[in-house]
């Protein structure tokens, strides 16, 4: 190990790290959830207006008309209660060109994003303007709203804006809305390409083979599962692979009693930190095949693996942990790992 001078008064230890014997893993990673919220009395009026093919603003005490309406008056801090219908036509105040639209955006072909001040409003609304090229967009141009036939109380009930002052007719709403103007659900998603670290790669490769690999920096160093890129206590890089057992001890735990969106197990159930035999740090997993009220610190548990044909590069290969039937672990054996 050598010392590398990085600035006056500071030095960093540098350890040679060999290139991985196998290429690191890389795969698309997608996270998504439906964000559901109640709109309340102000935004609820705006949403109800969209359902009816109208644009509703809110007037503050000083006469400013906000579109969409703000929930509280910026001057008096009181709730907005004066609602105003404004025109579906307006003026472009500024704009930018979307040359390569993303999935889920208002239009699938290139379009313009614009801040549009609707007639009767004092603030601007961000929305899409459907034109064929940026040459057709300009600050000060007049545009009008084009409405969707299926409206649910979201801003995309306005499909887009189009050039001109002509007010497009509002089609009848064909959508079924269970809670009009009260609740709104917004799908949120993020997709990226995740490239694993060297340590994460052999950890995931182990799971694919039904093995649990932790890591440590040297023979006398603590074993971390899942492995980390470096020992957080001294910063030394992880360089040694250690296979740990799929049996362990419950250290701390939580009984989940509250249902939530996307929940796959009916409450009550237990999420616990399990200290695997051979590891020096517990990790979080499910404890099943036992009444939630009977789970306790020191309980000895073992992994329940899914069928081999379902194994992949994921910790989901372990369905859950269950009691082994062994006597409880002595508190002294895990007290330093809580």
Secondary structure as UniProt FT lines:
FT   STRAND          2..7
FT   TURN            8..9
FT   STRAND          10..14
FT   STRAND          26..38
FT   HELIX           40..51
FT   TURN            52..53
FT   STRAND          55..59
FT   TURN            61..62
FT   STRAND          65..66
FT   TURN            74..76
FT   STRAND          82..86
FT   STRAND          89..98
FT   TURN            103..104
FT   STRAND          111..118
FT   TURN            119..120
FT   STRAND          125..129
FT   HELIX           134..136
FT   TURN            139..140
FT   STRAND          142..147
FT   HELIX           155..157
FT   STRAND          158..163
FT   TURN            178..182
FT   STRAND          183..195
FT   HELIX           198..208
FT   TURN            209..210
FT   STRAND          212..216
FT   TURN            219..220
FT   TURN            232..234
FT   STRAND          240..244
FT   STRAND          247..256
FT   TURN            261..262
FT   STRAND          269..276
FT   TURN            277..278
FT   STRAND          283..287
FT   HELIX           292..294
FT   TURN            297..298
FT   STRAND          300..305
FT   HELIX           308..310
FT   HELIX           315..317
FT   STRAND          318..323
FT   HELIX           331..333
FT   HELIX           335..337
//
